Amino acid sequence: MKGTAFTKLLDGKKYLLLQGPMGPFFSDLASWLKLHEREAINVIFNGGDRFYCRNRHALSYLQPLNAFPEWLTEIHQQSGFDSILCFGDCRPLHQAAKFWAKDKHVRFLVFEEGYFRPHFITLEEGGVNAYSLLPRDAEFYHSLPESSLLGFNKIAASSVKRIAHAIWYCLMYGYHQHEFINYQHHKSISIISETKCWIRSCWRKLLYRLKQQSISKNIKKEMSGKYYLAILQVYNDSQIHHHSPYADIEDYIKSVILSFYQSAPQDSYLVFKHHPMDRGHRNYLQLIKSIALKSGISTRVIYVHDLPLDDLLSHARAVVTINSTVGMRALAKFKPLKVLGSAIYDIIGMTYQGCLDDFWQAEFQPDAILIRKFEKYLREHTQLNMEFYARGKNRMLD
């Protein structure tokens, strides 16, 4: 656990914590930093942040977005913080803080969901995902010595805890909205809408489990090695809007089906895997059916939801993604992979570098040694062995 990412986290003396994941994680993080003799100030941007913040040294930001850099300068002069912590680097407030920090030579550390899930979360300096400062040169990783991956603790994540914190956060966000009139959340946030979506997600999960049993058997038998797995990300994923050529998931689905129709082997299948966190928010069945039917390939295009991802990857001929972290799981199984957006793992020798139309027929195989070296470097330099929503008590970085 105590690798480079852990060391990097403790390299500062005074920390300013911006928005974290919905819930108490950043409040717990501030307490943990203080236990390690660091100073920590949490910034409150809305009622949800306020509800979960237990740090006495907290500041409320009430001004418009365009005043945030000037406010940071004022707080920096008062407190002398040398490190900024935040969750995600695509939120407008966090992007403003990133540019400010670079100009002032203040460390900008970003938490994100784990590049390797479950059991890990991400921490990088300067940016995450496509904004990461990690080397993209295959030769850099080739030059590293070969060695085995370090062991790690298996930490169970709790979907119930994640949902409960999201509901409370939304409730408090709405209740105190009149106090934070200048705040605009980076995503749509409505307690009524979110509650409906999560209720819908629960019954859909049960429904799909019953309806897709036969597909699961076909995947492992008749279709094994004959299908391309196309990964769907959540509809409002910032990685799509900031790091891809697509307007939305629908745009991605259309382009993949049309390319498959025009260029894929006639005896192959295309399987779309829905994101489990998006189960109650979106359903692309009618769109997929419509495009496949018009293209005359309706029997070759399949849409699945809650089938085990490991099974889908293991039996796939190859994998297509925008820039999901599932891409790294595909690489770990040495599957041919085409990345259609910007991703840290889209490296020559690891992923197919040609166009999507050519990918379907390509005889490409990823470099297994390169993948192992990349995975080891990434895990040691960017990953913390923990979960944001751990089942039971979340032990902070012990």
Protein Blocks (a to p, Z undefined) as FASTA:
>chain_A
ZZmklmmmmmpmbdcdddddedjklmmmmmmmmmnopacddddfbfklmmmpcbfbbcdd
fbdfklmmmmmmmmmmmnopabdcdehjkbfklmmmmmmmmmnopacddddddfbdghia
cddehiacjlpcbdfbfklmmmpccddddddddddddfklmmmmmmmmmmmmmmmmmmmm
mbccfbdcdfklmmmmmmmmmmmmmmmmmmmmmmmmmmmmmmgopaccdddddfklmklm
mmccbfblmlmmmmmmmmmmmmmcfkbccdddddfklmmmpccklmmmmmmmmnopmmmp
ccdfklcfklmmmmpmbdcdfklcklmmmmmnopacddfbdcfklcghjaccbdfklmmm
pccdcdfklmmmmmmmmmmmmpccddfbdghjddehZZ
